[in-house]
Amino acid sequence: MKYMIMLYGSQQDYDVLSGKPGDQQPWRDEDVAAMHAFMEKWNNDLVESGSSSTRRACPLPSTPGGSSCATAFPW
């Protein structure tokens, strides 16, 4: 079975993770570290199982051209 996992974050989401003040409470460093550990383990599990065929990171929304990113998959 082939599937695609798409993760999306707005600039406001990135700001919350980096501790910038805004509408939402900034994340604590421990919470950001826990999220990164979870995502790294999830990614490693997919790679080790052979389920991960393509990974591509898109630029942050705050960078020029970073608001969208398209990738053509072979399936």
TORVOTOR-903657 format. One line per field, with one value per atom (N, C-alpha, C): residue in one letter; chain; atom name; x, y, z. Coordinates in Angstrom, 2 decimals, always signed. Example, Ala and Ser with C-alpha at 12.3 -4.5 7.8 and 13.67 -1.06 7.14 Angstrom:
2
vexdo <- A/A/A/S/S/S
drenti <- A/A/A/A/A/A
semi <- N/CA/C/N/CA/C
px <- +13.19/+12.30/+13.20/+12.85/+13.67/+12.90
py <- -5.69/-4.50/-3.30/-2.25/-1.06/+0.03
pz <- +7.80/+7.80/+7.80/+7.08/+7.14/+7.87
//
This chain:
75
vexdo <- M/M/M/K/K/K/Y/Y/Y/M/M/M/I/I/I/M/M/M/L/L/L/Y/Y/Y/G/G/G/S/S/S/Q/Q/Q/Q/Q/Q/D/D/D/Y/Y/Y/D/D/D/V/V/V/L/L/L/S/S/S/G/G/G/K/K/K/P/P/P/G/G/G/D/D/D/Q/Q/Q/Q/Q/Q/P/P/P/W/W/W/R/R/R/D/D/D/E/E/E/D/D/D/V/V/V/A/A/A/A/A/A/M/M/M/H/H/H/A/A/A/F/F/F/M/M/M/E/E/E/K/K/K/W/W/W/N/N/N/N/N/N/D/D/D/L/L/L/V/V/V/E/E/E/S/S/S/G/G/G/S/S/S/S/S/S/S/S/S/T/T/T/R/R/R/R/R/R/A/A/A/C/C/C/P/P/P/L/L/L/P/P/P/S/S/S/T/T/T/P/P/P/G/G/G/G/G/G/S/S/S/S/S/S/C/C/C/A/A/A/T/T/T/A/A/A/F/F/F/P/P/P/W/W/W
drenti <- A/A/A/A/A/A/A/A/A/A/A/A/A/A/A/A/A/A/A/A/A/A/A/A/A/A/A/A/A/A/A/A/A/A/A/A/A/A/A/A/A/A/A/A/A/A/A/A/A/A/A/A/A/A/A/A/A/A/A/A/A/A/A/A/A/A/A/A/A/A/A/A/A/A/A/A/A/A/A/A/A/A/A/A/A/A/A/A/A/A/A/A/A/A/A/A/A/A/A/A/A/A/A/A/A/A/A/A/A/A/A/A/A/A/A/A/A/A/A/A/A/A/A/A/A/A/A/A/A/A/A/A/A/A/A/A/A/A/A/A/A/A/A/A/A/A/A/A/A/A/A/A/A/A/A/A/A/A/A/A/A/A/A/A/A/A/A/A/A/A/A/A/A/A/A/A/A/A/A/A/A/A/A/A/A/A/A/A/A/A/A/A/A/A/A/A/A/A/A/A/A/A/A/A/A/A/A/A/A/A/A/A/A/A/A/A/A/A/A/A/A/A/A/A/A
semi <- N/CA/C/N/CA/C/N/CA/C/N/CA/C/N/CA/C/N/CA/C/N/CA/C/N/CA/C/N/CA/C/N/CA/C/N/CA/C/N/CA/C/N/CA/C/N/CA/C/N/CA/C/N/CA/C/N/CA/C/N/CA/C/N/CA/C/N/CA/C/N/CA/C/N/CA/C/N/CA/C/N/CA/C/N/CA/C/N/CA/C/N/CA/C/N/CA/C/N/CA/C/N/CA/C/N/CA/C/N/CA/C/N/CA/C/N/CA/C/N/CA/C/N/CA/C/N/CA/C/N/CA/C/N/CA/C/N/CA/C/N/CA/C/N/CA/C/N/CA/C/N/CA/C/N/CA/C/N/CA/C/N/CA/C/N/CA/C/N/CA/C/N/CA/C/N/CA/C/N/CA/C/N/CA/C/N/CA/C/N/CA/C/N/CA/C/N/CA/C/N/CA/C/N/CA/C/N/CA/C/N/CA/C/N/CA/C/N/CA/C/N/CA/C/N/CA/C/N/CA/C/N/CA/C/N/CA/C/N/CA/C/N/CA/C/N/CA/C/N/CA/C/N/CA/C/N/CA/C/N/CA/C
px <- +0.85/+0.00/+0.90/+0.60/+1.33/+0.44/+1.02/+0.27/+1.20/+0.62/+1.41/+1.07/+2.11/+1.92/+2.35/+1.44/+1.74/+1.59/+2.65/+2.62/+2.61/+1.75/+1.63/+1.73/+2.42/+2.48/+2.50/+1.76/+1.74/+2.90/+3.14/+4.19/+3.91/+2.63/+2.27/+2.64/+2.48/+2.88/+4.38/+5.16/+6.61/+7.01/+6.30/+6.60/+6.35/+5.27/+4.95/+6.05/+6.52/+7.58/+8.90/+9.14/+10.42/+10.35/+9.18/+9.06/+8.69/+8.34/+7.96/+6.56/+6.37/+5.04/+4.01/+2.79/+1.70/+0.38/-0.58/-1.91/-1.91/-0.97/-0.91/+0.28/+0.18/+1.27/+2.44/+3.67/+4.83/+5.06/+5.56/+5.86/+7.09/+7.11/+8.30/+9.34/+10.62/+11.71/+11.54/+11.06/+10.88/+9.82/+8.76/+7.69/+8.17/+8.95/+9.49/+10.44/+11.28/+12.21/+11.45/+10.36/+9.55/+8.91/+8.43/+7.85/+8.91/+10.09/+11.17/+11.57/+11.65/+11.99/+10.94/+9.65/+8.57/+8.65/+8.84/+8.89/+10.11/+11.24/+12.43/+12.22/+11.61/+11.33/+10.34/+9.31/+8.31/+8.97/+9.81/+10.50/+11.41/+12.18/+13.08/+12.31/+11.17/+10.34/+9.87/+9.46/+9.02/+10.17/+11.34/+12.51/+12.90/+12.99/+13.39/+12.40/+11.13/+10.12/+10.03/+10.74/+10.68/+9.48/+8.76/+7.56/+7.86/+9.05/+9.39/+10.17/+9.58/+10.27/+10.81/+10.19/+10.61/+10.34/+11.33/+11.13/+11.62/+10.84/+11.24/+10.73/+11.64/+11.27/+11.03/+10.00/+9.69/+10.25/+10.52/+11.04/+10.01/+10.49/+9.60/+8.71/+7.50/+6.59/+7.16/+8.06/+8.59/+9.66/+10.15/+11.16/+10.50/+11.17/+10.57/+10.22/+9.00/+8.55/+8.21/+8.22/+8.01/+6.57/+5.63/+4.23/+3.65/+4.29/+3.79/+4.95/+4.73/+5.75/+5.05/+5.38/+4.76/+5.82/+5.49/+6.38/+5.61/+6.17/+5.55/+6.06/+5.17/+5.55/+5.36/+6.20/+6.14/+4.97/+4.08/+2.95/+1.74
py <- -1.16/+0.00/+1.24/+2.17/+3.44/+4.53/+5.39/+6.49/+7.69/+8.84/+10.05/+10.69/+11.08/+11.80/+13.24/+14.15/+15.55/+16.30/+16.98/+17.79/+19.25/+20.02/+21.43/+22.29/+23.39/+24.35/+25.76/+26.63/+28.04/+28.76/+29.99/+30.78/+30.94/+31.09/+31.22/+29.97/+28.79/+27.54/+27.51/+27.93/+27.96/+28.98/+30.11/+31.13/+30.60/+29.85/+29.27/+28.29/+27.49/+26.52/+27.19/+28.37/+29.04/+30.00/+30.11/+30.92/+32.36/+32.71/+34.09/+34.37/+35.55/+35.87/+36.00/+35.65/+35.73/+35.43/+34.95/+34.64/+33.41/+32.50/+31.26/+31.27/+30.49/+30.35/+29.65/+30.19/+29.51/+28.15/+27.21/+25.88/+25.95/+25.11/+24.98/+24.18/+24.42/+23.69/+22.18/+21.73/+20.29/+19.71/+20.48/+20.02/+19.96/+20.95/+20.94/+19.74/+19.50/+18.36/+17.03/+16.91/+15.69/+15.49/+16.57/+16.46/+16.03/+16.62/+16.24/+14.79/+14.33/+12.93/+11.99/+12.35/+11.54/+11.48/+12.65/+12.69/+11.94/+12.03/+11.30/+9.80/+9.35/+7.90/+7.43/+8.21/+7.86/+7.75/+8.73/+8.70/+7.47/+7.20/+6.05/+4.74/+4.63/+3.43/+3.23/+4.31/+4.21/+3.81/+4.38/+4.04/+2.58/+2.16/+0.78/-0.26/+0.08/-0.86/-0.88/+0.06/+0.15/+0.93/+1.57/+2.31/+3.72/+4.22/+5.58/+5.53/+6.04/+6.01/+7.38/+8.44/+9.80/+10.72/+11.54/+12.57/+13.87/+14.92/+16.22/+17.28/+18.12/+19.22/+20.46/+21.17/+22.43/+23.57/+24.70/+25.84/+26.38/+27.05/+27.66/+28.70/+28.89/+29.87/+31.28/+31.63/+32.99/+33.25/+32.20/+32.37/+32.64/+33.37/+33.63/+32.31/+32.20/+30.98/+29.86/+30.13/+29.07/+28.79/+29.44/+29.24/+27.97/+27.43/+26.18/+25.35/+24.07/+23.15/+21.95/+21.62/+20.48/+19.46/+18.21/+17.13/+16.10/+15.69/+14.64/+13.29/+12.42/+11.10/+10.09/+9.04/+8.07/+7.11/+7.26/+6.34/+7.14
pz <- +0.00/+0.00/+0.00/-0.87/-0.93/-0.35/+0.40/+0.96/+1.09/+1.28/+1.44/+2.78/+3.48/+4.74/+4.47/+4.69/+4.45/+5.76/+6.13/+7.34/+6.92/+7.53/+7.15/+8.40/+8.27/+9.36/+8.80/+9.42/+9.01/+9.66/+9.26/+9.89/+11.38/+11.73/+13.14/+13.93/+13.31/+13.96/+14.22/+13.23/+13.40/+14.47/+14.51/+15.51/+16.92/+17.11/+18.42/+18.83/+17.89/+18.19/+18.53/+17.95/+18.20/+19.38/+20.03/+21.22/+20.98/+19.76/+19.47/+20.04/+20.60/+21.13/+20.02/+20.33/+19.35/+20.02/+19.21/+19.72/+20.62/+20.41/+21.18/+22.13/+23.18/+24.14/+23.44/+23.53/+22.93/+23.57/+22.79/+23.31/+24.21/+25.22/+26.06/+25.31/+25.63/+24.97/+25.10/+26.26/+26.48/+25.55/+25.30/+24.42/+22.96/+22.56/+21.19/+21.03/+22.03/+21.97/+21.90/+22.66/+22.63/+21.25/+20.64/+19.31/+18.29/+18.37/+17.44/+17.62/+18.86/+19.12/+18.54/+18.72/+18.16/+16.64/+16.01/+14.54/+14.00/+14.69/+14.26/+14.35/+15.46/+15.61/+14.56/+14.31/+13.30/+11.93/+11.58/+10.31/+10.22/+11.27/+11.25/+11.12/+11.79/+11.67/+10.23/+9.56/+8.17/+7.26/+7.46/+6.64/+6.84/+8.11/+8.41/+7.89/+7.84/+7.35/+5.82/+5.17/+3.72/+3.22/+4.12/+3.72/+3.24/+3.50/+3.10/+1.80/+0.74/-0.56/-0.94/-0.49/-0.84/+0.33/+0.64/+1.66/+1.07/+1.24/+0.75/+1.71/+2.14/+3.03/+2.20/+2.52/+1.85/+2.67/+2.03/+2.78/+3.76/+4.79/+5.77/+5.10/+5.60/+4.99/+4.94/+5.87/+5.90/+4.85/+4.19/+3.16/+1.82/+0.93/-0.39/-1.09/-1.56/-2.23/-1.28/+0.02/+1.01/+1.33/+0.67/+1.03/+0.43/-0.58/-1.16/-1.67/-1.77/-2.22/-2.84/-4.05/-4.72/-5.10/-4.97/-5.33/-6.14/-7.24/-8.05/-7.56/-7.18/-6.71/-7.85/-7.87/-8.97/-8.90/-7.95/-7.82/-7.85
//
